[in-house]
Amino acid sequence: MEITSSYQNQGKVLVVDVGTKFDFSKVEDFRNAYGELGADVSHITVDLSRTEYMDSSALGMLLNMQKTLAERELTYSIENARPQVAKILKISRFDKKFDIK
């Protein structure tokens, strides 16, 4: 399944659902999910509730998103990660760059 995005909280929060597999095959879809970011957005949430597999390129995509959007004053969170995915995030110290919920 492809990546989906939706706006919440009157357009202030962009939620990106990456699906069951977050890997190199999703680079273009992930970029497109935040590429046309609305002016009112102040927070981006990456929802990993359905993600069963994530590789190192997914970590790179998350960092690249922050780098690409660095000019904007945004906050970021990664939410609903399953235990095996949460472990990857913790080992990679992503809790230093993202609010992990």
N, C-alpha and C positions, 0 to 999 in steps of 0.2 A: 504494500500500500504506500501511496506517496505521502509526502509531508503535507500537513494542513496547518493553516494559521487562522486565528480569529481574534477579533478585538473584544475586550471586556472593559468594564468600569468606564463607561461613556467614551471609549476610544483611547483611554490612557494606558491600557495594558495590552500588549500583543502576546498571545499565547501560541506557541509553536509546538505542535504534536508531531514528533518525528517517526511514529509508527513502531513496528516490531523490530526492525533492523536499522541501526544507525551506523552506516559505513560509507566508504568512498563513493558508492553508487548514488548516494543522496546529496552530493556536493551541490549540484545545480539547483535541485529542489529546495535545499536548505537556504541557499543564498536568496532565492526568489521569495522565500517566506518572509524575510525581513527587508528585502530590497526596496520596496515601495512603502516605507514606514511613514505612517501618518504623522503630521506635525504635533499632534497632541500627546503622542506616546511618550511616557516617562519611564516605563518598565517593560522588560521583555522576560517572559517566563518560558522556559523550555520544559515541556511536559514529557517525561519519560515513563509514564504509567504503563504503556504497552511495550516498551522497549525491552527485548530479551537479549539482544546482542549489540555491542558497541565496540568499535575498534579504535586504534590510535588516530585514524583520520577524522573520526567524529570529534575527538578532543581538539584536534587542529581546527576543525570547522567552528567549534564554540569559541576558541580564542580569536580566530579570524573575524568572527562576527563582532566581537568587542573592539578589535583593532579597526575594522571598517567603520564602525559607528562611534569611534572615539571622540569625534567633534561634538557629539550630542551628549547632554548630561542625562544619561540613562542608568538605571539600576537593572540588575539581572538576577534571575533565580533559576535553579534547576529543581524541578519538583517531581515527586512521586516515583523516584528511581527504585527499581527492584533491588534486592540485596546484592546480587552479583554485579549490577551496574553501579550501585552506590559504592561498592568496594573499589572499583576502577577509578571512580572520581576521587575517592579519599586518598588512594595510593598516589594519584597524580596531583594531589594537593589543589584540586579545583575548588575546595572550600575557601581558598584564599582569594579567588577571583569571582566566585558566584555565591549567592546565598542558597545553600542546599537545604531543601525542605522535604 
